Amino acid sequence: MPNAPRLRIRILFEDAMLGPGKADLLEGIRATGSIAAAGRAMSMSYKRAWSLVEEMNAAFRAPLVESVRGGAKGGGARLTGTGEAVLAHYRKLEEIAAEAGAARLAALRSMLRDIPGKK
């Protein structure tokens, strides 16, 4: 269903936060092997993407992203085992919340006003 409602989860820890943007950035880094490319795909500056990676790396006991400086292949970045685990746990929480809340989401959606040309 293209217009199905969806949940976006933001987890607030004492001094850290993990939400949909950071999770999407981690996925982008995994897919592209690059912080810059992942940021560009999200219309985010390299500086902002790097800042979010630094926040995540500082918040967890082990870094989520490892970067490799220049060289013959130009460097890059990859998710660490911890990064893969954090992303998997976050996405599973989204899945569980969506399944558990499906009936409530449908009820809320049914109360929305009809938008001309959309329904």
C-alpha positions as CSV (number, residue, x, y, z in Angstrom):
1,M,0.0,0.0,0.0
2,P,1.9,3.1,-1.2
3,N,0.2,5.6,1.2
4,A,0.2,3.3,4.2
5,P,1.0,5.0,7.4
6,R,4.4,4.2,8.9
7,L,6.0,4.6,12.3
8,R,9.3,6.5,12.7
9,I,11.0,5.6,16.0
10,R,13.4,7.8,17.8
11,I,15.2,6.2,20.8
12,L,16.4,8.7,23.4
13,F,19.1,7.4,25.7
14,E,20.5,9.6,28.5
15,D,23.1,11.4,26.3
16,A,22.5,10.0,22.9
17,M,19.7,9.5,20.3
18,L,19.2,7.0,17.6
19,G,16.5,7.7,15.0
20,P,15.4,7.1,11.4
21,G,18.0,9.6,10.0
22,K,20.9,7.9,11.6
23,A,19.7,4.5,10.8
24,D,19.2,5.5,7.1
25,L,22.7,7.0,7.1
26,L,24.1,3.7,8.5
27,E,22.3,1.8,5.7
28,G,23.7,4.3,3.1
29,I,27.2,3.8,4.4
30,R,26.8,0.0,4.2
31,A,25.4,0.3,0.6
32,T,27.9,2.8,-0.7
33,G,31.1,2.3,1.4
34,S,31.2,6.0,1.7
35,I,30.1,8.6,4.3
36,A,30.0,11.3,1.6
37,A,28.0,9.2,-0.8
38,A,25.5,8.2,1.9
39,G,25.1,11.8,2.9
40,R,24.6,13.0,-0.7
41,A,21.9,10.3,-1.2
42,M,20.1,11.9,1.8
43,S,20.7,15.5,0.6
44,M,23.0,16.0,3.5
45,S,26.4,17.7,3.5
46,Y,29.5,15.6,4.1
47,K,30.1,17.7,7.3
48,R,26.7,16.8,8.6
49,A,27.0,13.1,7.7
50,W,30.4,13.0,9.3
51,S,29.1,14.7,12.4
52,L,26.3,12.2,12.8
53,V,28.8,9.3,12.4
54,E,31.0,10.9,15.1
55,E,28.0,11.2,17.4
56,M,27.1,7.6,16.9
57,N,30.7,6.4,17.3
58,A,31.0,8.3,20.6
59,A,27.7,7.1,22.0
60,F,28.3,3.4,21.8
61,R,31.0,1.3,23.5
62,A,32.5,0.4,20.1
63,P,32.4,2.5,16.9
64,L,29.6,1.8,14.5
65,V,31.5,3.1,11.4
66,E,35.2,2.7,10.5
67,S,36.6,5.1,7.9
68,V,39.7,4.4,5.8
69,R,41.6,7.5,4.6
70,G,42.6,8.0,1.0
71,G,45.0,5.8,-0.9
72,A,44.9,4.2,-4.3
73,K,41.2,3.5,-4.1
74,G,40.3,6.8,-2.4
75,G,39.4,5.5,1.1
76,G,35.9,4.9,2.3
77,A,33.9,3.7,5.2
78,R,32.2,0.5,6.5
79,L,29.9,-0.5,9.3
80,T,31.6,-2.4,12.1
81,G,30.1,-5.5,13.6
82,T,28.6,-3.2,16.3
83,G,27.2,-0.9,13.6
84,E,25.6,-3.9,11.9
85,A,24.1,-5.1,15.2
86,V,22.8,-1.6,16.2
87,L,21.2,-1.1,12.8
88,A,19.6,-4.6,12.9
89,H,18.2,-4.0,16.4
90,Y,16.8,-0.6,15.4
91,R,15.1,-2.0,12.2
92,K,13.7,-4.9,14.2
93,L,12.2,-2.5,16.7
94,E,10.6,-0.6,13.8
95,E,9.2,-3.9,12.5
96,I,7.8,-5.0,15.9
97,A,6.2,-1.5,16.5
98,A,4.6,-1.5,13.1
99,E,3.1,-5.0,13.6
100,A,1.9,-4.2,17.1
101,G,0.4,-0.9,16.1
102,A,-1.1,-1.8,12.7
103,A,-4.7,-1.8,13.9
104,R,-4.2,1.5,15.7
105,L,-2.5,3.0,12.6
106,A,-5.4,1.8,10.4
107,A,-7.9,3.3,12.9
108,L,-6.1,6.7,12.8
109,R,-5.8,6.6,9.0
110,S,-9.6,6.0,8.7
111,M,-10.2,9.2,10.6
112,L,-8.2,11.4,8.3
113,R,-10.0,13.8,6.1
114,D,-10.3,12.9,2.4
115,I,-7.9,14.8,0.2
116,P,-9.5,15.7,-3.2
117,G,-7.7,13.8,-6.0
118,K,-5.9,11.5,-3.5
119,K,-8.6,9.0,-2.5
